[in-house]
Amino acid sequence: MKKMKSIMKESGYSIPSSISSFGLESLLWNVPNTVYSRYTLLRYTFDELLKFLKNDFENLGNYKEANGIKPLITSTNQKDEYNSFINILIVILSI
C-alpha cells in the first residue's frame, strides 16, 4: 500500500498529507485477518483489502491507529481523504 502511494504520487495523483505511511499501516491494521487469509496470492489479497475498505467506508471513523488506542481518523475531511485515496487506487487497479 505504501509503494502504491509512492507510485500514485509519481504518476501525478494528489495524495493528501493526512495520509501518511503510518496512516496506511494503521488502515490495514484495522482489516480483519480473514480478509488477509482468503487467498494465497498477494494480488488477490490486495484486491480483497481494497474491496473491504471500500465496503467498510461507514466504519472508517471507528478505526484505530496501529497502536490500538488513538483514532486513525479525527475529522470528516480526513475520512473523505482516505475514501478518495481508496477509490482512486481501485480505479487505477481496475478492480
N, C-alpha and C positions, 0 to 999 in steps of 0.2 A: 504494500500500500504506500509506503514511504517512497519507494522507487517510482511508482506511478505518479505520485505528486510531483516529483522532480521532472519526469518526462512531460507532464502536463504543463509545467512552468516553461520548460524549454520550447514547447510547441506553441507558446503564446497564450495559454489559458490563464486567466486571472484567478489566483488562489488567495482567498482572504488570509490575512496574517493570523487570524484567530485559529486557523487550522495548522497547528504545529505538528512536528513529528511525534511528540508525546501525546498530543490530542488524537492522532491517528492510532497510536498504540492503545490508548485508552478506549477509543471507539471499538476496536477489535476485541479488547478485553471483555467488553460487555456482551459479546456474541456468545450464545450458549455453545458448549462443547459439542453438542450433537450436530451443529452446522459444520464444524471442522471435520468431524469423523464420518460424514455422509459419503464422501468419495475418497479414493486413494490418490487420484491425480490432482495436482495442485491447481491446474486451470479450472477444473470443475469446482473445486473448493472455493477458489476466489470468486467465481460466478455466484455460488451459493451465499457467500458472505455479502456480496453486494445486493442480491435479491432480499436477503434477510433484513439488511439495514434499510432498504427502500420500503419494505413492507412494515417495518417497525418504527417508521418515522414518528408516529404519535408518542412513542415511549422514549425518544432521544433525550427529552428533558429529564428523565429519571436516570440516565446513565451516569456512572461514576468514573472518576479518573482511575487509572490502573492501581492506585493505592487502595481503592475501595471505599474511600472516605469522602473526598471532595466531589461535588458535582462537576461533570465534564462540561456541561452547557449551562451558562448562567444568564442567558438572555434569549429572547425570541429571535433577535437578529443573528446571534451565533448559531442557533438551531437552524435557521434558514440557510446560513452559510454551509453548514455541514450537509444539509439536504441537497443544496446546489452542487457541492463537490461530488457527492454520491451519484446524483443524476447525470452530471457531465461524464463521470467515469463510466457509467453504464452505457451512455451514448457512444463514447469513444470505443468501448469494447464490443458494442453492438449486442448487448445481452437482451 
